[in-house]
Amino acid sequence: MSAKPRPLLSWHLRPAVRAALAWCGAIAYPFALFFAARGTPFDSPGLPFVSAAAVTVLPLGLLRRHPLSALAPMLLGTYVTATTSPFWQVVYLLVLANDLAVGYIVATRPRRIAVTAAAATLGVQVAFAARLGTGTDGFARTVVVLVLALAAAWMTGHSVRERREHAAALHSQTAAQAVAAERLRIARELHDMIAHSIGVIAIQAGVGRRVIDTQPDEARNALATIEDTSRETLAGLRRTLGALRRAEAGPGPEAAPREPPGLGDLDRLAASTRDAGVHVEVRWLGLRHPLPSDIDLAAFRIVQEALTNVVRHADTPDCRVTIGYQDGELTIEVTDDGRGGLTSGTGYGITGMRERVTLLRGQFTAGPRPEGGFRVAARLPLSEGVHI
């Protein structure tokens, strides 16, 4: 099999070739401009104007990477042509090209380079205006026009630069807000995942310690509950950390993700709460139907955190969870007859529940009941959902 022919220019040489061509074009520009503006036997300015416009593209290849080096031959060509060409249309074209180059430099380069370019351009333009010898009044009018044109180019370039910087700042701010929101979501998920399990483990450990000598079977059951709860929590942590690592490492082969918890897992949640010593009565109102994933997850986490607070703070043997599907919204209510639990403004759990409901444009209340105990209530509209 014959070898594949190599290209005439390898890829790593092409940028160097382009740079060399750009430098050659910029250097040749003043000479090409002079002959384009003068090398015609016709009196009409049309052909010199078109020729000058055509050769003005020569230094543009260098303007992007070396603006001052590209501007220098442009100004040289402008000065020579303005002092020797009989066609004022060509001179106006070159002044416009110089001002546009200054506007581009202002928009893309630091202020020091932009000021240098503007000062050099104005100096050359004033110099050829003085060389033309149009009289004091004519020279003053010409300088005023040149200054105004250059100022307009500067302001245009500065406006473009400010808009670009503002867009970059907005993008950076949006990215920072997205990172903060994601961190808050992760913190909320970890808190909701761990707080309930640790509460169950702590209570079961206390039960086991108290009855290990007198009721070995009960202590064994407590240890089994601790083991099951710990394994489930560790599995949840591994899934969360695994998702974070995959997000950092980029796409790749991975196991099928496990579905996030939802209201379908309330029986399991009630069982783990019962193992912690609190019996949960779950009531369903209305016709149950599938929920959007964000609302389903938020509802489960709200109930989970509310039950965690009951286990930790209410000092009561039972509580009630009511889930209602009605009038285009999901209602959640967790009540107990304990000693009142937390006040509505304290603790990360209450704050996390309120943030979840707020993100879903719902309503949330939490506080002691007048007849005793504590009540957590949330109303989540089913027509609007925000992924959390």
N, C-alpha and C positions, 0 to 999 in steps of 0.2 A: 504494500500500500504506500502510495507516495505521500510525502510529508505535506502538511497543509501550508500553503504559501504564507509567509509573514507579511503583514501590512508594511507599507513604505514608512509609516510613522507609527511607532509604538505609542500606546496610550499615555505613558508617563512623559513623553516628549511633546505631546500636543500643547499643553499649557505654555511651555517655553516657546514653541513656535508661534503661538498666538501672541504672546507678549512681544516677541521680536517683530512681528508684523505691525503691532500697534505702535511700537517705538518708531519703526521706519515710516509709517504713515504720518505720525506727528511731526517728525523731522522734515519730511518732504512737503508738508502742508504749506508753509510760507511760499516756497518756490512754485508749487502747483497753483496756489492762489494768485500769485503775481502774474503768471503766464495766462491763467484763465481770465483774469480781469483785463489784461493788456493785449493778449495775443489774438486780436480779431480786427479785421480791416473795416468792420461795419461801424457806423455811428450809433446804431440802435443799441440801447442798453440790455435788450432782452437776452442775447447770447452770453454776454459777460455775467449777467445776473444768474442765469441758469448754470453756467459753468462754475461760478463761485459757490453756488448752493451745493453743487455736486461734490466739489473737492473739500467742502467744509466737513464732510463726514470722516475725513482721514484721521483727525485727532480724537474722534469720539471713542475709539477703542481703548485709548489710554486714559480717558477722563475718569473711568470708574475706579481704577486702582491707583493711579498717580495723577490726581486732579491738577496739582500745581504744575507738574511737568507737562501735562497736556495743555493747560491754559497758556503757558509761556509761548509756544509757537502760534497759538491762535491770536494772541495779542500782537506778536511780531508781524504776522501776516496782515492783521487789521491795520497796523500803523503804516506799513509799507504801501499797502493797497490804497489806504485813505489819502496818502500824500502824493500818489502818482496816478491814480485812476481818475478819469474824467467823469465817471458815472456815479452820482450820489446814491442811486438805488443800491448799488453793490455795497457802499459804505454802510448804509442803514441795515442791510442784511447782516453784515459782519458785526455791527454793534449789537444787533438782536441776538446773534449767536453767542457773543461774549457774555451778555447779560443772562441768557439762559444757562450758560455754563456756570456762572456765579450762583444763580438760583439753585442749580443742582448741587453745587458744593455746599451751600448753606444748609440744604435739606439733608445732606448725607454725611457731612464731615464736622469735626469739632469746631468750636467758635474761632479758635486761633487760626486755623487754616482758612476758614471762611472770611475772616477779616483781612487776611493777607491777600486772598484772591480778589476781594472787592476793592481794596486799596490799589492793587496793581492794575486792575481793569480801569478804574476811574482815572488813575494817573496816565495810562496810555491814551485813553480817550480824550482827556484834556490836552495832552501833548499834541495829538494830531489836529485837534480843533484849533490850537494856537498856531500850529504850522500852516494851516490853511489861510490864515491872515484875512479873516472876514470882517475885520474892524472890531472896535471895542463893543459896540452894541450887539453885533452878530455873534461875537465870541461869548458874551455873557448869556445870550439866549441859548446858544448851543450847549454851554456848560450846564445851564439849568435843565435843559431837556435830557442831557446825559445823566445828570444826578437823579432826576425823577425816574428815569427808566431803570437805572441801577437800583434805586430804592424800591421800586415795585418788584423787581426780581428778587431782592433780598427778602422783602416781606412775604412774597409768595413761597420762597424756599423755607423761610422760618415757620410759616403756617403749616406747610407740609410736614416739617420736622416735629412741630408740636403735636399735630394730630397723630403721627406715628408713635411718638413717645407716650401720648395719652392712651392709645390703643394697647401699647405694650404694658403700661401700668395697669389698665383694666384687666388684661389677660393674666398678669401676675397676681392681681388681687383676687380674681375669680379662682385661679389655681390654689391660692392660699386658703380661700374660703372652702373650696372643695376638700382640701386636705384636713382643715379643721373639722368640717362636718363629718368626714370619714372617721377621724379619730374619735369624735364624740359618739358616732354610731358604734364603733368597736368597743369603746369604754362602756357604753350602755349595755351592749350585748354581753360583755364579760361580766358586768355587775349583775345583770339579771340571771345569767347562767350560774354564777358561782354563789351568789348570796343565798338563794333558796337551798342549794345543796349543802352548803356549809352549815346552815341553820339546822337542817335535818341531821347531818352528821354529829353536830355538837349535842343535840338533844339525845340522839340514840347512844352516843358515847357516855353521856351522863346516866342514862337508864341502865346501860350495861354495867357501869362501874358500881351502881347502887345494888344491883340484884345478882351480881356474878357469884356471890357466895351462897345466897339463899335460893335463887331461881336460875340455875344454869341454862335451862332451855330458853327462858326469856332473854338472858344475856346473849345466847347464841343467835337468837333472832335479831337482836339489836346489831350484833356484829355483821350479820348477813345483810341487813339494810345499809349499814355503813359501807360495806364492800360494793353493793350494787350501785348505791348513789355515787360513790367515788369513781367507779368505772365509767358510769354515764357522764359524769362531769369531765373526767379526763378525755373521754372520746369527743365531747363537745369542744374542749379546748384544742385538741389536736386538729379538729376540722377547721376551727377558726384560724389557728396559726398556719395550718397548711394552705388555706386560702390566701392569707397574707403573703406567704413565701412564694406561692405561684404567681401572685400579682406582681411581686418584685422581680421574679426571674423571667417573666414573660410566658407566652403560650408554650405548652409542651404536653407530653402525655401525662394523664392524671386519671385518678379513679373517678367513677361517676359520683357527682356531688350528692350528699344526702339532703332530702327536703328539709327546709326549716320547720320548726314546730309551729303548730297552729291550734285552733280550738278543738280539733280532733284529738289532741293529746291531753285534753283536760282530765280524762279518767286516770291516765298515768300520773299526772300532776297531783290529783286528789289522793291517789294511793300513796305517793311519797309524802304528802302532807299528813296523811293519816299515820304513817310510820313515825312522824315527828310528834304525834300525840294530839293532833287536831283533826276532828272529823269534818269533812267538807260535804255539804249538801249542794249538788249542782242542779239547777233548774233551767229549763229551756223554754222560752216563750216565742211563739210565732213559728212559722215554717222555716226550718233550717235549709240553707242552700249554700253552695260554694261561695267563698269570699275572695276578693282580690288578695294576692299573697302578702302585700304590705299591711293590709288591715288585719288579716288573719294572724300574722306574726305579732303585730302590735297588741291585739286583743289577748293573745296568749301571754305575752310578757307582762301586760298590766295585771292579769289575774295572778300570774306567778309572783310578781313583786308584792301584790296585796296579800297573798297567802303567806309570803315570807314575813311580812310585818306582823301578821296575826300570830304566827309561830313564835316570833321573837319578843313581841311587846304586849300582846293582848291578854295573855294569861287566861285563856278560855279553852274549853275542850271542843268547841265546834264553831263553825261559821257557815255562811251561806253565799253561794255564787249564783247569780242570775244573769243569763245571757238572753237578750231579746232581739228578734228580727222583726222590725216594724217600721212602716212609713219611710222606707228608703234609708234607714240608719240602723246601726248596731248599737245596742245599749249593753253596758257591762256594769254590774253592781256587786260589790263584795262587802258584806256586813258581818259584824260579830257582836257579841254581848260582853266583851271583855272590859278591861279597865280604860279603854280609850286610845290606846296605841300612840302613834306619833301625831304631833300637830301637823297641819296641812303644809307648813312651809319648811319642815325640817327633813334632813336626810337626803341622800342621793337617790333613794328609791322613789320617793314622792316626786322629786324633781325630774327623774327619768321618765316616770309615767306621764307627768304633765307635758314634757317635751314631745313624747311620742304622740300624744293626742293633739298637741298644737300643730305638729307637722302634718297631721292628717286633717287639719281644719275642723277639729271636733271640740267638744266641751268636756272639762274635767273638774271634778270637785273631790275633796278628801278632807275629812275632819270628824270630830266626835259627834255622835248622835245625841239628841236631847234626852232620849230615854235610856242612854247608856250604850257603851260600845263605840265602835268606829265604823265609818262608811266610806268606801271608795266607789265613785261612780264616773263613768265615761260614756260619751255619746259620739260615735264615729259615723260620719256620713258615708254612705256606700257609693255615692255618685262621684266623689272626688277622692283620689288617693295619691299619696306622695311616697315613693319608694324610700325606705330608710334602711 
